Every structure is written in C-alpha cells, then in structure tokens.
Amino acid sequence: MDVIGRSFVLLGIVLVVVGFLLSTVPSVPWLGKLPGDLRFDWGGVRVFLPLTTSLLLSIVLSLLLQLLSKLR
C-alpha cells in the first residue's frame, strides 16, 4: 500500500505542475496544428481529432516517466 500512496502523491504533483504550466505559459503555436491533426466541418458542427499531437505528447510523457523511474 505504501507504493500506491507514493504513486498517487507523485501523480498529484505532476498534475499540479502541468496545470500550472498550462495556465502560465503561453500556448505553443504549432501544438494542435501538426500534420495528421484532423479537422472536419459539417455545417455548424466542428470535429477536431488531434492524432499527431496526442501521439507526440504520449511519446514525450513516456520518455519523461521512464527517465523518472530510472532515477528512483
């Protein structure tokens, strides 16, 4: 149970840091406009599927978490 508690604390700290960065750092102009991010407009309906952005963020976060796990 001790490991689960530490994991939740670490997850909370990461979420606070990410939330702080998202609210204070100006938006990245190319994020969400990468090739492979799909946008559809049907009359009054807009659909946005950020496939490439999601993949890029997933890779970056995976590498960061692997680095953090190696440091432990």
N, C-alpha and C positions, 0 to 999 in steps of 0.2 A: 504494500500500500504506500510505502514511502516513495517509491519511484513514481507512482501515479500522481501523488501530490506535487512532487517536484516538476513533473511534466506539465501539470496544469498551471503552476506558477510561472514556468518558462513561457508557456503559450500565452498567458495573460500579459507578460512583459512584452513579448513580441507584438501582440495585438495593440498594446498601448503605444509602442514605438511606431508601428506602421500607421496607426491613426493620427499620431502627432505629425508624422512626415506628410501624410496626405492633406492635412489641414494647413500646414505652414509652408510647404514647398510648392512653388507654382507648378502647374500641370506640365507634364512633359509633352511638347507639341506633337511628337511623332507617335506617342503611345495611343493606340486605338485607330491609327491610320496606316497601319502596315499592310503590305500586300498580303492578301489572304484573309483580311478582316472584311467580312461580307456585310453589305448594307442593301436592304430591299425597301422599296417604297411602293405601296399599293394604295392609291388614293390617299386617304387620311391615315393609313397605318404605316408605321415605320418599324422595321425589324433590323437589329444590329447584332451580328454574330462575330465577336472578336476572337476568331480562332487562332490567328498567329500571335496576337498579343497574349492570349491565355497560355499558349504553348511556351512562349518566351519567358513569361513570368514563372511558369511551372519549373522550367529548367533552372532559372536563376535561384528560385527558392530551394529547389532540391540541392543544388550545389552549396548554397549557404548552410542548409541544415546538415549536409554531410561534413562540411568544414567544422561546424559547431560540435558535431558528435565526435570528431577526431580529436578535438581539443579537450574533451572531457576525460 
